[in-house]
């Protein structure tokens, strides 16, 4: 378990030390993708899958994908990377165990882990649509909780889609920030968050963070 944590921390330090510009300026990802040529999408998917483990926000990665590949392919590669990253972190949570993950993410998430056992599908779905908890912290918590894997997988696969598509649209629109599609993307993202809150209230899902 300590070796896994050391690997994550070491990888984070290496990635931030050698490629900090990718996360400070998502436009730099496009330059890197062009340099990789046909391997660019694969490199991006792997970077997306591992990025949240290194405390890189998933929204930043998705915006970078929209900048690099355009709205359509940026969304496709981002969804694949997000799903892969969610599975990796979930597996890490199961491997590390509940007590270890609780120490890692903090005591304030203990009650959330208990609720995941009762309403796991709805809570994960809501928190994918309205990401009020850091992406990989949620993945680790889910892995360490008693939630059924199928509930976690399907809630993640469905919940990731709206935000990923919209943030990829936003990334693509950043090349022309004064055009209507930029403001449309921002408006749709706000509507997506609002819809997630309506879903939570209608299904009476309690989420305290």
N, C-alpha and C positions, 0 to 999 in steps of 0.2 A: 504494500500500500504506500509506504514511504517512497519506494522507487517510482511509482506512478506519479506521485505528487512532485517529486524532484524532476521527473521528465517534463511535466507540464510547466513548472516554473522555469526550468532551464530552457525549454523551447520558447517560452514567452520572452525571456531575456534576449535570446539569440535573434528571434524574429524582430523584436522592437529595436535592437541595436543595429541590425543590418538593413532593415527595410522599414524604418519608422515613417518614411515619407509616404508609404502606401496608405497609412492610417491617418496621417495629418492632412493629406490631400488625395482623396479618392480618384481624382483624374489621373494620378500617376499609374494607377492600375492599368489604364488603357495603354500607356506606353509599354508596360511590362508585358501585356497580352500580345501586343503587336510583335514584340521581340521574340516571344515564344512561338509565334506562328500557329500551326495547326494544333500544337500542344497547349495553346493558351486556355481553352475551355477546361481541359483536365487540370491544369495548374490552378485555375480559378476555383474549381469545385473543391479540390483538396485544401486550398487556402481557406475557403469558406467553411469547410467541415472542421478545420482546426482553429480558425480565427477566434470564434467565441470562447474557446478554451483558454485563449490568451487575452481574454477580457476585451476583445474587439467587438463592438456592438454589431448585431446581425444586420440592423438597418443600414449601417455604414457600408458593410460588405455588399448589400443588395443595391444600394445606390451606385457603388463602384461598378457592379455588374451592368447596370443600366447605362452608365457612362461608357463602359468598354465595349459592350456587345449590342447595345440598343435595347428597347423595351422588351421585345419578344424573346430573343435569345438570352438576354440578361435575366429575365424571369425564369426561363427554363433551367439555366445552369444554377441559378440561385436556389430554386426549389430542390434540385438534386443535392446541392451542397448542404442546404439546411437540413434536409431529411437525413443525410449521411451523418452530419454533425450531431443531430439529435440522438441517433442510434448509438454513436460512439460515447457520448456523454452519459446516456442512460446506462450503457454497459459499465462505464466507469463507476457510476453511482452504485450499481448492484455489487460490483467487485469490492469497492471501498467499504461499503456497509453504512448502516444508518448512523451510528455514533460518530464515525469518522467524518461523514458528510455534514452532520449537524455542527461539529466543531469548525468545519471549514467554511460553511455559509452563514453561521450565526444562529443564536438561540431563537431569534424572533420568528424563524420559519418553522419551528417545531409544530405549532398547531396546524399549519398548512399541510405538513406531511401526514398528520392524522386525518385531515379532511380528504386528502387524496385517496385514502383507502376507501372512503365512503362514496365520494362523488368525483372520482378521478377523471373520468372522461369529460365531464362538463367543465371542471376547473382547468384542465389542460387546454381544452378548446378555447375557453375564455381568455386565458393568459397567452395563448398564441395570437389571438386577434387583438388583444389589448395588452401589450408587453410591459406590464408594470413591474415585473421581476426580471433581472438580467437573464438573458437567454440560457446560458449554460448553468447558472445557479438553479434554474427551474429544472433543467435536464438532470442534473445531479440529484436534486431533491426527489424527482420522480423515480429515478433509478433506485434510490435508497428507501423509498416508500413501498407499501404493499400493493401499489396499483398494478393491475393486470397489464401485461405487455401489450396486448391487443388494444386495450383502451387507450394507452399512451400513444401507440403507433398511429391509430386512426384519428385520434383527436389532434395529434401533431400534424399529420399529413393534410387534414382538412383545414385546420386553423392557420397553418403557415401560408396557405395559398393567397388569401386576399391581400395581406400586407406585403408579401413578397412581390406579387404582380404590381401593386401600386407603387412600392418604393423603387422597383425597376423602371416604371414609367417616369417617376420623379427624377431618377438618375439620368435617363435619356433626355428629359426636358431641361436639365441643368445646362445643356449646351446652348439653350436659347431661353434664359430665365424670364424674359419679358413677354413670351408668347403665351396665348391662352392655354395651351396644353400643360404648362407648368402650374398654373393656378387650378386647372381642372384636377391634376394629380394631387395637389395639396388638399383640395376640397374633398376628393374621394377618400383620402387617407383619414381625414377627420370624420367623414361619414362611417368609415369602417370601424373606427374606435367607438363611435356612438352606437353602432349596431351591436358591437360586442357588449356594451354596457346594457343595452335593452335585453339582449339574450341572457345575461347574468340575472337581471331582475326577474324576467319571466320564468326562468327555471329555478329561481330562489337559491342560487349558488352563492355561498359566502366565501369571499376571498379577502383575507386581511394580511397586509404586508407591513 
